[in-house]
């Protein structure tokens, strides 16, 4: 009997789809949560709308006939479209990145290591990539700010602090070097992304969330996923968000519910000493599922925060 139960458990594990990660490697993306979220998403999705797509980790792992991704960040959508074009020959794009890495003298742990990097690993145990790449990264950043070559922007995302994208008031990319480099996970993520692009109908949009939804004809067999900036957590992205935007989003979701359009919302009810009362009161009329997030500080990934992440829907999973 025990052997039979173990066999059934093993089969269930094998049936679970493999979760793949976006080549954007966003801190806080939904990659680690997708195994939970997919179980709560509707089945047999016709058109899938990812309203705040970010790096696209959610979209890559969803089965649908058509994909519509949107984000207010122009640079993110430009990178998506750039990778979409280059997905036709992703090996050529990856080799072009390899050449740039070599030309700038950045570390490339997927391919090789050298004596200097090995010395830095011993001397700077936790920050050796940052120490090794600092000068080369600054040269890369300088060149991008002078020519806006989008290949260079993708490299900045890979080698920059926490895989973030940030510009100053003068429109200059200003993130410092990160303690990261190009490893086998980057190449694998690019190949997975290209396979997804090449085998599906995917479009990218750069609109306000309400404009994006209202510009599409969305039917009862479609699904809208929303992962907006969290009102009670801090990040550069969240600086664009406030209580007014929060209420505008909830009003829109209430309207979609009246039109029998399925949606799912990821959000944070509690984070450290903050509680989102607006979300709590509004969510009472819908289905609320707890999500195990293991939220960590973006400044120190050894610090786990006291947080409660939730997934809210206007449908019940077994009826979706």
Buried (B, 14 or more C-beta within 10 A) or exposed (E): EEEEEEEEEEEEEEEEEEBBBBBBBBBBBBBBBBEBBBEBBBEEBBBBBBBBBBBBBBBBBBEBEBBBBBBBBEBBBBBBBBBBEBBEEBEEBBEEBBEBBEEBBBBBBBEEEEEEBEEBBEEBEEBBBBBBBEEBBEBBBEBBBEEEEBBBBBBBBBBBBBBBBBEEEEEEBEBEBBBBBBBEEBBBBBBBBBBBBEEBEBEBBBBBBBEBBEEBEBEEEBBBBBBBBBBBBBBBBBEEBEEEBBEBBBEBBEEBBEEEBBBBBBBBBBBEEBBBEBBEEBBEEBBBBEBEBEBBEBEEEEEEBEBBBBBBBBBEBEEB
